[in-house]
Amino acid sequence: MNLQLGRLLGCVLLLSSVSFYACAGDTTSVNKHNSADDVVLKLPEGFTAKVFAEGLGHTRHIAVNTNGDVYVKLSNLKDGKGIYRLRDTNGDGIADNITGFGNIKGTGIAIKNGYLYFSSDEEVFRYKLDGNNNIINPDKPEKIVTGLLSRHEHEAKAIALDNSGNLYVNIGAYSNACQVSDRQKGSPGMKPCPILDSAAGIWKFSADKLNQTYGDGVRYATGLRNVVGLNWNTATNSLFVMQHGRDQLHDLFPNLYDAKQSAELPAECMYELHQGSNCGWPYIYYDEFQHKKILAPEYGGDGKITAGEDAQDPVYAFPGHLAPNGLLFYTGNQFPQKYKNGAFIAFHGSWNRAPEPQKGYLVAFLPFKDGKPSGDWEIFADNFSGSPELTASGRAKHRPCGLAQGPDGSIYVTDDSKGTVWKISYIAK
């Protein structure tokens, strides 16, 4: 097919090392010869996707520098490296200069004020970038925080930075619901929950002070079971997070919840946080169908009793067990106006909705107006799994994890199953 014929057919041919076709009037961007398992990403009309890089291993969060360099953090080392820099030197939308460095695995990564910040499960580090946007001393990162709590459940340390020199770190709960015996049928909840003293919240540190310890941090927000997706919203000057809701309502309390309720509850919630915020875990969960905070069964709830007067409401509630792993507020000018300042969320996908079909493995969009959600969420990018059947069975080929915005206004999405990075762009008519 030549370009002229493509135009006659109402399609745009994008030439790269893998060939893409995006047809006007179609909601699908088709990857004709995609080496990433022939996955065809479904996108709104006018959007296209390219495989920017692939085969990188367990790519978690992602950051893009002002010159367009893309940095991805790996949860397991690849060829002994924990971070990869992806550089597109010829402007074709595909990384052709790929460099690995550092031997620390983890999840979090961010760029701020000439530094590349990144985390392991127990520490936060940074590298200085020079005037040519290269890492200074790649074998000797500066240590910002050490000794963060990690007990091998919800241990990933997602990070975000504000514009006032502060670093925010998720400390996930090492428990599902703070039971006396974790994930054991009928076990009651501990009250007060001792986990809240040292985890299940967001801790704040100085972004510029070296060798801080866990004890130097300030607990910024509490009552959050686990946060992997978080982002500083410059439009509201506040921190937004996506909580992973608790599991196994039916398995642990079969006399109170049936399997369908357990598959759909609780909601995956978005919160806007401020100093002292309390989101209620483990004592409550949010029911998106009743639109209420419900007392957890470990603390005497029956699925109907409301509670949590001292806990804030979410700003938005998504369906349960989709596993939100990435959050990005769009500030670019490339996408249509409806996306400006709205939120993109990468849903990693469920494992615990059986006997209902598994769901997720997509990137969602939530419109915002005046700093608040202004409509219903919608699916923005879909079919990372490869097919509806693979989604339903939980055997997804790719699982979205990290999100970042490039200087041209495109967005990047990572997949931590096979190490694929997509670049999604809008082609104006």
C-alpha positions in Angstrom: 0.0 0.0 0.0 1.4 3.4 -0.9 0.7 6.7 0.8 -1.5 8.0 -2.0 -3.7 4.8 -1.9 -3.8 5.1 1.9 -5.2 8.6 1.5 -7.8 7.5 -1.0 -9.0 4.9 1.5 -9.2 7.6 4.2 -6.3 6.3 6.1 -3.1 7.7 7.4 0.0 5.6 6.9 2.7 6.0 9.5 6.0 4.6 8.4 8.4 3.2 11.0 10.3 0.0 11.7 6.8 -1.3 12.4 4.0 -0.1 10.1 0.9 1.5 11.5 -2.4 2.4 9.9 -4.9 4.7 11.5 -8.2 5.1 9.6 -10.4 8.2 9.8 -13.8 7.4 11.2 -12.5 4.3 12.8 -11.9 4.0 16.6 -8.9 1.7 16.1 -5.3 2.5 15.5 -4.0 -0.7 13.8 -0.5 -1.9 14.1 0.0 -3.8 10.9 3.3 -5.6 11.8 3.6 -5.1 15.5 6.4 -7.2 17.0 4.7 -6.7 20.4 2.6 -9.8 20.1 0.5 -8.3 17.3 -1.5 -6.3 19.8 -3.7 -3.7 18.2 -4.4 -0.8 20.5 -7.9 0.6 20.3 -7.9 4.4 20.5 -10.3 7.3 19.9 -10.5 8.6 16.4 -7.5 10.7 15.4 -5.1 9.0 17.8 -2.2 6.8 16.8 0.1 4.5 18.7 3.7 3.5 18.0 5.8 0.9 19.8 8.5 3.3 21.0 10.5 0.4 22.5 10.0 -3.2 23.5 11.6 -6.1 25.2 12.8 -4.0 28.2 11.6 -6.3 30.9 9.4 -5.3 33.8 9.0 -1.6 32.9 7.1 0.1 35.7 6.9 3.9 36.0 8.2 6.3 33.3 9.5 9.9 33.1 10.2 12.1 30.1 12.8 14.9 30.0 12.3 18.3 28.3 14.5 17.1 25.4 12.3 14.1 24.8 14.5 11.5 26.5 12.4 8.7 28.1 13.4 7.0 31.3 11.8 3.8 32.5 12.2 2.1 35.9 12.4 -1.7 36.0 11.1 -3.8 38.9 13.7 -6.5 38.0 17.1 -5.8 36.5 17.6 -6.4 32.8 21.2 -7.1 31.9 22.1 -5.9 35.3 20.5 -2.5 34.8 17.5 -1.0 36.6 16.8 2.1 34.5 16.8 2.5 30.7 17.1 5.7 28.8 15.2 5.7 25.5 16.3 8.3 23.0 14.7 9.0 19.6 17.6 10.6 17.6 15.9 10.8 14.2 12.4 12.0 15.2 10.5 9.0 13.8 8.8 8.2 17.2 10.8 5.1 17.9 13.7 4.8 20.3 17.0 4.1 18.5 19.4 4.9 21.2 18.8 2.7 24.3 21.1 2.9 27.3 20.8 1.1 30.6 22.4 2.2 33.9 22.1 1.7 37.6 21.7 -1.7 39.4 18.8 -0.9 41.6 15.4 -2.3 40.9 12.1 -0.6 41.8 9.0 1.2 40.6 9.1 5.0 41.0 10.8 7.5 38.7 10.4 11.3 38.1 12.4 14.3 36.7 12.5 17.6 38.6 14.8 20.6 38.5 17.6 18.9 36.6 17.5 15.6 38.6 16.3 12.2 37.8 14.7 10.7 41.0 14.0 7.0 41.4 13.1 4.5 44.1 13.8 1.0 45.2 11.4 -0.8 47.6 13.3 0.8 50.6 15.1 3.9 49.3 14.9 7.0 47.1 17.8 8.2 45.0 18.6 10.8 42.4 21.0 11.5 39.5 22.1 14.9 38.4 21.6 15.6 34.7 24.2 17.7 32.9 23.7 20.4 30.3 23.5 17.8 27.5 20.8 15.9 29.4 23.1 13.0 30.3 23.4 11.4 33.7 26.4 12.5 35.8 28.0 9.6 37.6 25.6 6.8 36.6 27.2 4.4 39.0 26.9 6.8 42.0 23.4 8.1 42.6 22.8 10.4 45.5 20.7 8.8 48.3 17.8 11.0 49.3 15.9 8.7 51.7 16.8 5.3 53.2 15.2 2.7 55.5 11.7 2.9 54.0 9.4 0.1 55.4 9.2 -2.9 53.1 7.6 -6.1 54.2 7.1 -7.8 50.8 3.4 -6.9 50.4 2.5 -3.6 48.6 6.2 -2.8 48.9 6.6 -0.7 45.7 7.5 2.9 46.4 5.8 5.2 44.0 6.9 8.8 44.1 5.8 12.3 43.1 7.3 15.8 43.5 5.6 19.1 44.0 6.9 22.6 43.0 8.0 23.5 46.5 10.8 21.1 47.0 8.9 18.2 48.5 9.0 14.5 47.7 6.0 12.2 48.3 6.4 8.5 48.8 3.8 5.8 49.1 4.3 3.3 52.0 1.8 0.5 51.2 0.1 -1.5 53.9 1.6 -4.9 54.5 -1.9 -6.3 54.9 -5.1 -6.7 53.0 -7.5 -5.4 55.7 -5.4 -5.3 59.0 -6.9 -8.6 60.2 -5.4 -10.3 63.2 -4.5 -13.1 60.8 -4.1 -11.6 57.3 -6.4 -12.9 54.6 -7.8 -15.6 56.9 -11.5 -16.4 56.8 -13.5 -14.5 59.5 -10.4 -13.1 61.3 -11.3 -9.8 63.0 -9.6 -6.5 62.3 -7.1 -5.0 64.7 -8.3 -1.8 66.3 -6.6 0.5 66.4 -4.8 -0.8 63.3 -1.0 -0.7 64.2 0.0 -0.7 60.5 -1.2 2.9 60.2 1.7 4.1 62.4 4.3 3.2 59.8 2.5 2.4 56.5 -0.8 2.7 54.6 -0.2 6.3 53.7 1.9 8.9 51.9 5.1 10.2 53.6 6.6 13.6 52.7 10.4 14.3 52.6 12.6 17.1 51.3 13.5 16.5 47.7 16.9 18.2 48.1 18.2 16.9 51.4 20.6 13.9 51.2 20.6 10.8 53.5 17.2 11.3 55.2 15.8 8.4 57.1 12.3 7.1 57.3 11.9 8.9 60.7 12.8 12.2 59.1 9.6 12.0 56.9 6.2 13.5 57.8 3.1 11.3 57.4 1.2 13.4 54.9 -1.9 11.2 54.5 -3.1 8.0 56.1 -5.8 5.4 55.6 -4.6 4.4 52.1 -4.1 0.6 51.6 -1.8 1.0 48.7 -1.0 3.6 46.1 1.0 2.9 42.9 -0.4 5.7 40.7 0.1 9.2 42.1 0.7 12.6 40.5 1.1 16.3 41.5 -1.7 18.2 39.8 -0.3 21.6 38.9 -3.8 23.0 38.1 -4.9 22.4 41.7 -1.5 22.5 43.3 -2.3 19.3 45.2 -1.5 15.6 45.2 -3.9 13.1 43.7 -3.6 9.4 44.2 -5.3 6.2 43.1 -5.9 3.6 45.8 -5.9 -0.2 45.3 -9.0 -1.3 47.1 -9.0 -4.3 49.5 -9.6 -7.9 48.3 -11.6 -11.0 49.1 -14.9 -9.9 50.7 -16.6 -13.1 49.8 -13.6 -15.4 50.6 -13.2 -13.9 54.1 -16.9 -13.3 54.9 -19.0 -15.6 52.7 -22.0 -15.1 55.0 -22.1 -11.4 54.2 -21.0 -11.2 50.5 -21.6 -13.3 47.5 -19.0 -13.8 44.8 -20.4 -11.2 42.5 -20.3 -8.5 45.2 -16.7 -9.6 46.0 -15.8 -9.2 42.3 -17.2 -5.7 42.1 -16.4 -4.2 45.5 -14.9 -2.1 46.7 -14.3 0.8 44.2 -10.8 1.8 43.1 -10.8 5.4 44.4 -9.1 8.6 43.4 -8.4 11.0 46.3 -7.1 14.5 46.4 -4.8 14.7 49.4 -3.6 17.5 51.7 -1.6 17.4 54.9 -3.5 15.3 57.4 -5.9 13.6 54.9 -7.4 10.3 56.1 -9.0 8.0 53.6 -10.3 5.4 56.0 -8.5 2.1 55.4 -8.9 -0.4 56.9 -12.0 0.5 58.8 -14.1 1.4 55.7 -14.3 0.9 52.0 -16.2 2.8 49.3 -19.2 1.2 47.6 -19.6 2.8 44.1 -23.1 1.4 43.8 -24.4 2.8 47.1 -22.2 5.8 46.8 -21.3 5.4 50.5 -18.4 4.7 52.8 -19.2 1.3 54.2 -18.0 -0.2 57.5 -15.5 -3.1 56.7 -16.7 -6.6 57.8 -13.5 -7.0 59.9 -14.9 -4.2 62.1 -18.5 -5.3 62.4 -19.9 -4.2 59.0 -22.4 -6.2 57.0 -22.1 -4.5 53.6 -24.8 -1.9 54.5 -23.7 -0.1 57.7 -22.1 3.3 56.8 -19.1 4.6 58.7 -16.1 6.8 58.3 -17.3 10.2 59.3 -13.7 11.2 59.9 -12.6 9.9 56.5 -12.8 12.0 53.3 -14.8 11.0 50.3 -13.0 10.0 47.1 -13.2 12.6 44.3 -14.1 9.7 42.0 -14.8 6.0 42.3 -13.9 3.5 39.5 -15.0 -0.1 39.3 -13.4 -2.5 41.7 -10.2 -4.5 41.3 -8.9 -2.9 38.1 -5.6 -2.1 39.8 -4.7 1.5 39.0 -0.9 1.7 38.6 -0.4 5.0 36.8 -1.8 8.5 37.0 -1.1 11.4 34.8 -2.7 14.9 34.5 -2.5 16.0 30.9 -1.1 19.5 30.5 0.0 19.4 26.8 -1.5 21.1 23.8 -1.4 18.3 21.2 -4.5 16.5 22.3 -8.0 18.0 21.8 -9.2 20.5 24.4 -11.4 18.0 26.2 -8.2 16.3 27.5 -6.6 19.4 28.9 -6.0 19.0 32.7 -7.9 15.8 32.7 -6.6 12.5 34.3 -5.3 9.5 32.5 -5.2 6.3 34.6 -3.3 3.1 33.7 -5.3 0.1 35.0 -3.0 -2.9 35.4 -5.9 -5.3 35.3 -7.6 -7.6 37.8 -6.8 -11.1 39.1 -9.6 -11.5 41.7 -13.0 -11.0 40.0 -13.7 -14.7 39.4 -16.2 -16.2 38.7 -17.0 -12.9 37.0 -14.8 -12.0 34.0 -11.5 -10.3 34.7 -11.3 -6.6 33.7 -8.9 -3.8 33.2 -5.7 -3.9 31.1 -6.5 -0.4 29.7 -5.8 3.3 30.0 -8.8 5.4 31.1 -9.5 9.1 30.9 -11.4 11.2 33.4 -12.3 14.8 32.4 -11.7 17.6 34.9 -13.0 21.1 35.1 -12.0 23.7 37.7 -9.9 21.0 39.5 -12.6 18.4 39.8 -13.9 15.5 37.8 -16.5 16.9 35.3 -18.0 13.8 33.7 -17.9 10.1 33.5 -14.7 8.2 32.9 -14.1 6.6 29.5 -11.8 4.0 28.0 -9.0 5.8 26.1 -6.6 3.0 25.1 -7.7 -0.6 25.2 -6.8 -4.1 24.0 -3.4 -4.2 25.7 -4.5 -7.8 26.6 -4.8 -8.8 23.0 -8.5 -9.9 22.9 -11.7 -9.8 25.1 -11.1 -13.5 25.8 -7.6 -12.9 27.1 -9.0 -10.0 29.3 -11.8 -12.1 30.7 -9.4 -14.9 31.6 -6.8 -12.7 33.0 -4.2 -13.9 30.6 -3.3 -10.5 29.2 -0.4 -10.2 26.8 0.4 -6.7 28.2 -0.5 -4.9 31.4 -0.4 -1.1 31.4 1.6 0.4 34.4 3.3 3.7 33.9 2.2 7.0 32.2 4.2 10.1 31.2 3.8 13.1 28.9 6.4 14.1 26.4 7.4 17.6 25.5 5.4 17.4 22.2 2.2 16.5 24.1 2.2 12.8 23.3 1.9 10.4 26.1 3.8 7.2 26.8 2.5 4.0 28.4 4.6 1.2 29.8 3.8 -2.5 30.1 5.4 -4.4 32.9 4.7 -7.9 31.5 6.9 -7.7 28.4 8.6 -4.4 28.6 6.8 -2.5 25.8 6.6 1.3 25.7 4.0 2.9 23.5 3.9 6.4 22.3 0.3 7.7 21.7 -0.1 10.9 19.6 -2.9 12.8 18.1 -3.0 13.6 14.4 -5.0 16.8 13.9 -7.4 16.8 10.9 
